[in-house]
Amino acid sequence: MRYLAIVFIVGLVWFSSCEPNNPFATGPVYDFDGNLAKDRIKIDAFLDTARIDSLYRIHDQTGVVIIVQEEGVGSRPVSNSVVYADYIGYLIEDGSVFDTSIESVARENDLFDENRKYIPFSFVLGSTSVITGWDVGFRRIRPGSRAIMIIPSPYGYRSQENNELIPPNSVLAFQIYFLGTD
């Protein structure tokens, strides 16, 4: 009996000293800071060569850049505001459009889906229902604004491979028509 107790205690100590096994850790850890540093270089190069008319540019501390082309009026939205906007999403690398809420743009770029309603997109600010870059960007502009949001991959889709039109770790740009809030 004493031998069994010693084996049990040794086994318990051995088992508890093992590294915990996380069943959800199924791949390499995302390099947030490394990708953000790479994306800053890409964004700087894009901004140096892109001919974008603007009233002013906001370089958020996150790395998101908001290029305000037309100033809106009123208060900037806060958490839990319902935001309404039309948008055109494209890659800064080659300018290819990957998504839009505007039917004519979808047709022009062979993205049209007859089962989709092309209406202004709405979301609750701060609810994590959109990419983080949108939460950052919309907090910085007023309703009625027209702007371009440039979003580094850590604040976009990161290394996800679930959309063939958006390669992993892509820097995204969105032409935003901020229609208003509720």
Secondary structure, 3 states (H helix, E strand, C coil): CHHHHHHHHHHHHHHHCCCCCCCCCCCCCCCHHHHHHHHHHHHHHHHHHCCCCCCEEEECCCCCEEEEEECCCCCCCCCCCEEEEEEEEEECCCCCEEEECCHHHHHHCCCCCCCCCCCCEEEECCCCCCCHHHHHHHCCCCCCCEEEEEECHHHCCCCCCCCCCCCCCCCEEEEEEEEEEC
